Amino acid sequence: MLTRDEALLASLDPADREVFASIAVHQDEAGWTAFRDHVLPGIRAHHREDAAALLKAYMLTQTPEARFGTHAGPHLLVTGRQDHLVGRRDQWELLEHYPRMTYAAVDGAGHNVHLDRPAIVQGLSGDWLDSLTADVSR
């Protein structure tokens, strides 16, 4: 966690506070607003029994990289430097399978890197989309 507003956290519904505090690296007003508007609706709406069934079979028996090898097209992988759920190191080994991958571990961002650092993610995504267009026209 990078920022924490105790007064804000105390003002939240306990269930919302628990899930927000377990994921967010910016536990402040801006972090809460982004989380409330973009993450919390999905958490509240998901079907818990289906999610439990998916979790039982979460890991693939074979990774796409092991099955298909490398792919030479443009790719983008953006991860938060402070992501404690997935982590940036686990993603690093994917680079050998995608020789044209842009890899960014964004500082100041956790699991919701797109909410924590939206301008960086938008810039990287725009650049990647431009590279797809350029790749097609070659």
C-alpha positions as CSV (number, residue, x, y, z in Angstrom):
1,M,0.0,0.0,0.0
2,L,1.3,3.4,-1.0
3,T,-1.4,5.8,0.5
4,R,-3.9,5.2,3.2
5,D,-6.6,7.5,4.5
6,E,-7.8,6.1,7.8
7,A,-10.8,8.4,8.0
8,L,-12.0,7.4,4.6
9,L,-11.6,3.7,5.3
10,A,-13.5,4.1,8.6
11,S,-16.4,5.8,6.7
12,L,-16.8,2.9,4.3
13,D,-19.2,0.0,4.6
14,P,-17.2,-2.8,6.3
15,A,-17.6,-5.3,3.3
16,D,-16.5,-2.6,0.8
17,R,-13.6,-1.5,3.0
18,E,-12.4,-5.1,3.3
19,V,-12.3,-5.7,-0.4
20,F,-10.9,-2.3,-1.2
21,A,-8.2,-2.5,1.4
22,S,-7.2,-6.0,0.2
23,I,-6.6,-4.8,-3.4
24,A,-5.9,-1.1,-3.6
25,V,-2.5,0.4,-3.2
26,H,-3.9,3.9,-3.1
27,Q,-6.4,3.8,-0.2
28,D,-7.4,7.4,-0.5
29,E,-10.4,9.3,-2.0
30,A,-9.2,9.1,-5.6
31,G,-8.4,5.4,-5.2
32,W,-11.8,4.7,-3.6
33,T,-13.7,6.6,-6.3
34,A,-12.0,4.7,-9.1
35,F,-12.5,1.4,-7.3
36,R,-16.1,2.1,-6.4
37,D,-17.0,3.1,-10.0
38,H,-15.0,0.5,-11.9
39,V,-14.3,-2.6,-9.7
40,L,-16.9,-2.8,-7.0
41,P,-19.9,-3.3,-9.4
42,G,-18.3,-6.4,-10.8
43,I,-17.4,-7.7,-7.4
44,R,-21.0,-7.2,-6.2
45,A,-22.6,-8.7,-9.3
46,H,-20.5,-11.8,-9.9
47,H,-22.1,-15.2,-9.2
48,R,-20.2,-16.7,-6.3
49,E,-20.9,-20.3,-7.0
50,D,-19.7,-20.0,-10.6
51,A,-16.6,-18.2,-9.4
52,A,-15.9,-21.0,-6.9
53,A,-16.2,-23.5,-9.7
54,L,-13.8,-21.5,-12.0
55,L,-11.3,-21.2,-9.1
56,K,-11.1,-25.0,-8.8
57,A,-10.0,-25.2,-12.4
58,Y,-8.1,-21.9,-12.5
59,M,-4.7,-23.2,-13.7
60,L,-4.4,-24.4,-17.3
61,T,-2.9,-27.9,-17.8
62,Q,-0.7,-26.4,-20.4
63,T,0.2,-22.7,-20.9
64,P,-0.5,-21.1,-24.3
65,E,3.3,-20.4,-24.6
66,A,4.1,-24.1,-24.1
67,R,1.5,-25.2,-26.6
68,F,2.0,-22.6,-29.3
69,G,5.6,-21.4,-28.9
70,T,6.4,-17.8,-29.8
71,H,4.3,-15.1,-31.6
72,A,6.1,-12.4,-33.5
73,G,3.3,-9.9,-33.6
74,P,3.2,-6.8,-31.4
75,H,2.1,-7.4,-27.8
76,L,1.7,-5.2,-24.7
77,L,2.0,-6.4,-21.1
78,V,1.3,-3.8,-18.4
79,T,1.7,-4.7,-14.7
80,G,1.8,-2.7,-11.5
81,R,5.1,-2.7,-9.7
82,Q,3.3,-3.0,-6.4
83,D,0.8,-5.7,-7.6
84,H,0.7,-8.2,-4.7
85,L,-1.8,-10.5,-6.4
86,V,-0.2,-11.3,-9.7
87,G,3.2,-9.7,-9.5
88,R,5.5,-8.4,-12.1
89,R,8.2,-11.1,-11.9
90,D,5.8,-13.9,-13.0
91,Q,5.2,-12.0,-16.2
92,W,8.9,-11.4,-17.0
93,E,9.3,-15.0,-18.4
94,L,6.7,-14.4,-21.0
95,L,9.1,-12.0,-22.9
96,E,10.9,-14.9,-24.6
97,H,7.7,-16.1,-26.2
98,Y,6.8,-12.6,-27.5
99,P,9.8,-11.1,-29.2
100,R,8.0,-7.8,-30.0
101,M,6.3,-7.4,-26.6
102,T,6.4,-4.1,-24.8
103,Y,6.7,-4.9,-21.1
104,A,6.0,-2.2,-18.5
105,A,6.0,-2.6,-14.7
106,V,4.5,0.7,-13.7
107,D,5.6,2.1,-10.4
108,G,2.9,3.5,-8.1
109,A,0.4,0.9,-9.3
110,G,-1.0,-2.3,-8.0
111,H,-3.3,-4.9,-9.4
112,N,-5.6,-2.2,-10.9
113,V,-2.8,-0.5,-12.8
114,H,-5.3,1.0,-15.2
115,L,-7.0,2.8,-12.3
116,D,-3.8,3.7,-10.4
117,R,-1.9,5.2,-13.3
118,P,-4.5,5.7,-16.1
119,A,-2.4,8.1,-18.2
120,I,0.5,5.7,-18.5
121,V,-1.8,2.8,-19.4
122,Q,-3.6,4.9,-21.9
123,G,-0.4,6.0,-23.5
124,L,1.0,2.5,-23.7
125,S,-2.3,1.1,-25.0
126,G,-2.5,3.8,-27.7
127,D,1.0,3.1,-28.8
128,W,0.3,-0.6,-29.0
129,L,-2.9,0.0,-31.0
130,D,-0.9,2.2,-33.4
131,S,1.7,-0.7,-33.8
132,L,-1.1,-3.1,-34.7
133,T,-2.3,-0.7,-37.5
134,A,1.3,-0.2,-38.7
135,D,1.8,-4.0,-38.6
136,V,-1.2,-4.6,-40.9
137,S,-0.2,-2.0,-43.4
138,R,3.3,-3.5,-43.9
